[in-house]
């Protein structure tokens, strides 16, 4: 199994969960060399992708790599498209040539967020370039492959070594610094811990599932409500968090305001049962404590 983006949050969780399964030989890939046990692979380079898959002959390719900076994607469209679309096409081409299954991770940002409760049958209409590039990646994969599973997720969070800041880590940084800060009440979604998304990928592999799946936490809440739960679980006073709205943030890219998912297909086909946000945050807290991280 080849895992692209294996040094990211989801990538590390995938490596961790598949290592427990003795039947899988892992080929974790990263952009630059330097980590023992990892293969250097730039997935935006078509020939390197073809060469790596030809040499290693994985039966499954999981693409957990992405350009996820929503605001930077507006000004760096070329890079965003190369990583989120062109590279997916390379992986799909290699999977087709060498008879591998591709599992690709996508996003709620393919929707406009005007109504929420999006199912796999809902019509995509991305507002910003990040969502447009991710939708293009989905389409490039679908155009080439039948043995393909696309998992859309959202508000992904968790703890792993050296990962860039996600929403929970950002909130904890603010809380640990003793600052008062504001969080938006008008952006609504389903917080998803990366550990559970990795487990969903495992289910896809074991069941041989193909097609499009919405995989996220089952609880719908605003970012403000999510931030308050973070504070409570990690032992901070939630009163230091005040409310604001998206229009006051002057963000470069437009965000979908309510991109909540219906995950019935994933529940039915894959047997996925997500824990509550509070239980997921408690797991993350335990992982951080085991890593020697103090919160206050």
N, C-alpha and C positions, 0 to 999 in steps of 0.2 A: 504494500500500500504506500503510495507516494502522497505526502501531505505538503502542499504548497502553503507558504505563510506559517511555517511551523514554529516560529519564534514569537508570534503574536499571542494574544490572550487565548483565542479559540484554538489556535494551533497547538499551544502547550497543553491545553486540556485534552485535545484529540490524542496527542502523543501519550499522555498519561493514561487515558482510558483504554486505548488500544494495546498498550504494553501489558495490560492485565489479561488480554486475550491471546492465548498461546498460538493460535492458528494464523496470526497476522505478523508478517515480517515488515517492519516499518522502515520507510525511507523519508525521514523528515527533511524538508528543504528550506533553505534560507537564502536571502538575496546575496549576502556576502559570507565568505569563509571565516572560520574562526571558532566555531563551536564543535567540539568533538562529537562525532556521531551524526552530524548534519551534512547534507549534500548542498553544495553551492549551486543555486539555480536562479537565473533571472528569467522569470516566466514571460517577460515582454520580448524576449529574444526567441523567435520561432525555431531557429536551428538548434539552439541549446535545449529547448523543450523536447524537440523531436529526438535529439541525440540521447538525452537523459532517459526518456521513456523507452527508446529502442534498446538501451543498454540494460536498464533495470527490469523492464517488462512487468510493471505492477499490474495486478488485476483490477485495482481500484485507485483512482486519483481523486483526492479531496482538495478542493481549492478554498482555502481559508484566507487567502491573500486579498487585500483590497486597499485602495486609496480612499480613506474614510473621512478626511478632513473636508467637511461639507462646504465651508467658506472658501478654503483654498482651491477647491475644485472649480469655483467660478473664475478664478484668475489663472489657474494652471490647468486649463482644459485638456491640453495635449497629454500631460502626464496622467491625469485622471482617466482619460479614455484608454491610454495604453495599458494601464494596470487593470481597470475595471471592465474593459471590453475586449481590446485586441488580445491581451494575454489569455483571456478565457477562450477566445477562438483558437489560440495555439494549443491549449490543453485539450480542447474538444477534438481538434484535428489529430493530435497524437493519440488520444483515446480511441478514436475511430480506426486509425491505421493499425494500432497494436492491440486492438480488441480489449480495451479496458473500460470499466464503468467510471463515469465522472459524476462527482457530487459537488455541486457549486453552491456557495452561500451568497444569498442576495439580501435585499433590504425592504423595509416598509416605505422607504423614500421613493419607490416607484409609483406611489399613490399621491393624489393631491391633498388628502387629509381633510376634505370638506365634510365627510359624513361618518367616517370610521366604520368599524365592524366589517373589514374587508376580508372576503374569502378568496380562494384561488381563482374563482370565476369573475372576480371584480376587474373592471377595466383599468389598467395602469394609466396614469397621467402625471408623470413627475413634474414637480415645480422647478427644481434646480438642476444644475449640471451633474451633480453627484448622482442623483436618482436617474437622470437620463443615461449616464454612462453605465450604471449598474443594469438598467433595463436592456441596453444594447448588448451587454455581456450575456444576459439571459438568452436573448434572441440569437446571438452568434452560436451559442452552445446548442440551442434547439434546432438550428438550421443544419447542424452537422451530425447530431447524435440521436439515437433512440434510447440507448442505455444510459440515461441521464436522470439524475434527481436534483432538483433545485429547491433549496430550503431558504425561504425568506424569513428573516428574523428582525428584531428591533430592540432598542434600548438595551444593548448588550453590555453586561458588566461582569466584574469578577476580579480575582486577584491571581497574579502569576508573576514570575520573576522578570523584572525589567520591562514590563509592558507600559505603553503610553497611557495617559490618564483617561479613564472612563468616568461616567457621571458619578458613580459612587465614590471613586477615589478623589474626584474634584470636591465633592461635598465634604468628605472626611478631612481633606486638607484645610478647607475653610473652617470647619468645626474645631479642628485641632489647633488652629491659629487663634482661636478665641474671637474671631471676627463675626460681626453681624453681616448678613448677606441676604440677597433676594433671589428667589427662584420663580420661574414662570408658572402661572396657573392655567394658561390656555394651550399648552402643549400636552397632549394626552396620548398615552400608549400603554404597551404591556412590557414592563421590565422583565428582562430575560437573563438569568445567570448563565455564564458560558459553560459551566459544568454540565448543565442539563441539555444545552444545545449539542455539546459533544456526544452526550448519551443518545440523543436523537439521531445523530449521524451513525453511531454504532447500530441502532435499530434499522436504519435504512440499509446498511451493509448486510446485516444478518438476514433481513427479510427479502433482500433483492428488490427493494421498492424502486420504482421509477416515477417520474412526473414531478409536479409542482406541489410543494407543501408549505403551509404557513406554520412556523414553529416558534412560539414565544411563550412567555408566562401567560397565565390565564386571567390575571387580575388587571383590570384597566384603571389607570389612575393618572393624574397630572404629575408633572415633574415636581411641583411643590409638595404634593401628597407623598410622593416617593422620597423626597428629601427629608421630610419629617419622620418617616419610618426609619430611614438610615440613622438619623440622630437618636431615635429611641433605642434601636437595637444596639448601637455602639456606645450608649451611655452618655449622650450629650443632651443638652437642653434644646428641644426643638423650637423654643420661643425665640431663639436668635435668628431664625429663618423667617424673613418677611416675604410678602408676595409682590410680584411684578407681572408685566405682560410682555409678550414678544415684541410688540411695536416699540417698546422703550429700550430694547437692546441694540438696535441699529446693526443687526447681523447682515453680513453680505448676502448670504443665500436665503431664499425663502424655504421655510420648513412646513411640512404637513402638520396641521394643528391637531387633528385627531386621526392617527393612522392605526388605530386598534385593529386587531386581527380576530377573525373567527378561526379557530384551530381544530374544528371538528374532524376534518379529514385526517390530520396527523394523529388525533386521539383514536380514531376508528381503525385506520390502516396500520399505524405503527405502535399502537398501544401506549402512547405517551401520556403521562400524568404529571404535570408540573407541580412542584411544591409552591406554597405561598411565598409571597415576596419576603415576609418576615422570616420564614424558615430558611430561605435562600440567603438572606443577609446574615443570618446566624451562622450558616455554614461558612460564608466568606470571612466573618469575624474570627471563627475558629482557625481557619487557614492562615490568616494574618498573624494571629497570636502564636501559632506554631512556628511561623517564620521570624518570630522575635520582634514584631512590629507593635509599638505602643501607640495608643490612640489619644492619650491625654498627658 
